[in-house]
Amino acid sequence: MKKIKLDIVGLSYSQTQSGAYALVLGEVHGRRRLPIIIGSFEAQAIAIEIEKMTPSRPLTHDLFKSLAENYHLNIQEVIIYNLVDGIFYAKLICSDGKKTSEIDARTSDAIALAVRFDCPIYTYEFILASAGIVIEGNDFVFLENLEVPKEEKVASTTLNYNALSEDELKNKLKEALSEEAYEKAANIRDELSRRKSS
C-alpha cells in the first residue's frame, strides 16, 4: 500500500471532551486533514517539543528517546496504519542499524516520539478517505500555546447528532469546517459514516 506523508498542522483544546485536545494532521501534498483526539499529557508532550521548550525534568517521551539513543535505536518513521471504531492505530518503525522492527503504539505517543526523533509520519489512503476532512482555500498552520495542564478527568461529552437529519448534519459539517472546528467536524463525519454503513 502506498504511504501518504502527514505533517502536524494544528493542536487545540477539545470543545467536546473535557481535558482532551484535537491534533490535526495534514496531507503534505494535498488538502485533506486528519483530526485525532488525544489526551492532555500527550498534547503537552507534542507542544513542548514543537515549541523547543525544555522541561525541568524529562517527560516520559524524552526518557524514551534518551533510552533509545543510549542503545543506538532510532525511530525511522511512524505509520498510522488502521482505524477501527473511531480509534486510530499506529506503529513505530525502528532500527538499530542492523535490524528493523515494528512496535505498536498509541497514535498520540507515536506522534510525540516522531517530533522528538524528527521522523516522518505516514498513513494510508483508506484512512484519509474514511476519516479525512477536505479543506478548501489557502493552507494554514496553527498551534495554540499549551500550559502544563492540571490533572483532568477526560469526560465523554460528545454532542448527540442522532436527532438531526442527514441534510442538517451536512450543513453542520460545512459550518464546522468554515469555523476550523475540526474535532466537531470529525464527530459529524463519523455520524454520517455510521448512518451510511447501517
Secondary structure, 3 states (H helix, E strand, C coil): CCEEEEEEEEEEECCCCCCEEEEEEEECCCCEEEEEEEEHHHHHHHHHHHCCCCCCCCCHHHHHHHHHHHCCCEEEEEEEEEEECCEEEEEEEEECCCCEEEEEEEHHHHHHHHHHHCCCEEEEHHHHHHHCEECCCCCCCCCCCCCCCCCCCCCCCCCCCCCCCHHHHHHHHHHHHHCCCHHHHHHHHHHHHHHHHC
